[in-house]
């Protein structure tokens, strides 16, 4: 069974804010590694385009993401556009600073660290 690891740098921009919800657009680029066997490792550039919604206005948020994830494996000339849908926990102070998030979704589990300014 093949497994994949994804490493992405993402940029998010707030597009709407109300008392209970904040919406962001997100773009990301990075690399994906697929282990098909001990000796067969595929590498490909990858990217994402998504919309994120956060609940609440304090430090702790529920997060919902929807969008697409694109990968192209140069080693075997395969590529794909995959749906992105996940839910998670998001820690971020209203005025920015350190960001921590965890998620579970169609593409698996994830952890993110960052800085908001």
Secondary structure, 3 states (H helix, E strand, C coil): CCEEEEEEEEEEEEEEECCCEEEEEEEEEEEEEEECCCCCEEEEEEEEEEEEEEECCCCEEEEEEEEEEEEEECCCCEEEEEEEEEEEEEEECCCCEEEEEEEEECCEEEEEEEEEC
